[in-house]
């Protein structure tokens, strides 16, 4: 199991909800959630069956017009 945490520019719940639906539809085995209360609008992505590829997730959000940056452990 791996967990990656990203800083994003997603700041509205309706957009976060739509992105989570797309993430769960596109990436089997991923569980994701946003913390929009955090100043960095955190996206946490967990994979129980393998690893989360940070670059893939960054590019995925970019496709929808959003910025994501991997946060160091």
Secondary structure as GFF3:
##gff-version 3
##sequence-region A 1 73
A	DSSP	beta_strand	2	8	.	.	.	ID=ss1
A	DSSP	alpha_helix	13	26	.	.	.	ID=ss2
A	DSSP	beta_strand	30	35	.	.	.	ID=ss3
A	DSSP	beta_strand	42	47	.	.	.	ID=ss4
A	DSSP	alpha_helix	54	63	.	.	.	ID=ss5
A	DSSP	beta_strand	68	70	.	.	.	ID=ss6
###
